[in-house]
């Protein structure tokens, strides 16, 4: 059975012209970010952290980024597919 931290983690995939800037700024905020195939994947500790990021996207990067919420697998949320 997954522990409680795995049940609350949320992932966000993003790509586009501003993805490198967004990845850098999220890392500065102690968010785990890694490449996942052709996109970047950020793993947040809980729903409120994810929502906070979404609300502040314009502050984090002036360039366009496309985002989608991604399923977070129990192994840390990162995929190389």
C-alpha positions in Angstrom: 0.0 0.0 0.0 1.3 3.5 -0.8 2.2 5.7 2.1 0.3 9.0 2.7 3.0 11.2 0.9 2.6 9.2 -2.3 -1.2 9.6 -2.2 -1.0 13.4 -2.0 1.8 14.1 -4.5 0.7 15.9 -7.7 2.6 16.2 -11.0 2.5 18.8 -13.7 3.9 18.3 -17.1 4.9 21.4 -19.1 6.6 22.2 -22.4 7.0 25.1 -24.8 9.2 28.2 -25.2 9.2 29.0 -21.5 9.8 25.5 -20.2 13.5 26.0 -19.3 12.8 29.2 -17.4 9.9 27.7 -15.6 11.9 24.6 -14.7 14.7 26.7 -13.3 12.3 28.9 -11.2 10.4 25.8 -9.8 13.8 24.3 -8.8 14.6 27.5 -7.0 11.4 27.0 -5.0 12.5 23.4 -4.1 10.1 21.7 -6.5 11.5 18.5 -8.1 11.7 18.9 -11.9 13.1 16.4 -14.4 12.7 15.8 -18.1 10.1 13.2 -18.9 10.4 12.4 -22.6 9.6 15.5 -24.6 8.2 17.5 -21.6 9.4 18.6 -18.2 7.7 17.1 -15.1 7.4 18.9 -11.8 6.3 16.9 -8.7 4.5 18.8 -6.0 4.1 17.6 -2.4 0.3 18.4 -2.4 -2.6 19.8 -4.3 -2.2 23.3 -2.8 1.4 23.6 -4.0 0.3 22.6 -7.5 -2.5 25.1 -7.4 -0.2 27.8 -6.2 2.1 27.2 -9.1 -0.7 27.3 -11.6 -1.9 30.6 -10.2 1.6 32.1 -10.4 2.6 30.9 -13.9 2.7 34.4 -15.3 5.0 35.5 -12.5 7.3 32.5 -13.1 7.8 32.9 -16.9 6.9 35.6 -19.4 7.1 33.0 -22.2 4.3 30.7 -23.3 4.2 27.2 -21.7 1.7 24.5 -22.1 0.7 22.6 -19.0 -1.2 19.5 -18.0 -1.7 17.7 -14.8 -0.1 14.2 -14.9 -0.6 11.1 -13.0 2.1 10.6 -10.3 3.3 7.0 -10.1 4.3 5.7 -6.7 8.0 5.6 -7.7 8.5 9.4 -7.3 6.4 10.7 -10.2 9.1 10.7 -12.9 8.9 8.8 -16.2 11.2 8.5 -19.1 8.6 7.4 -21.6 
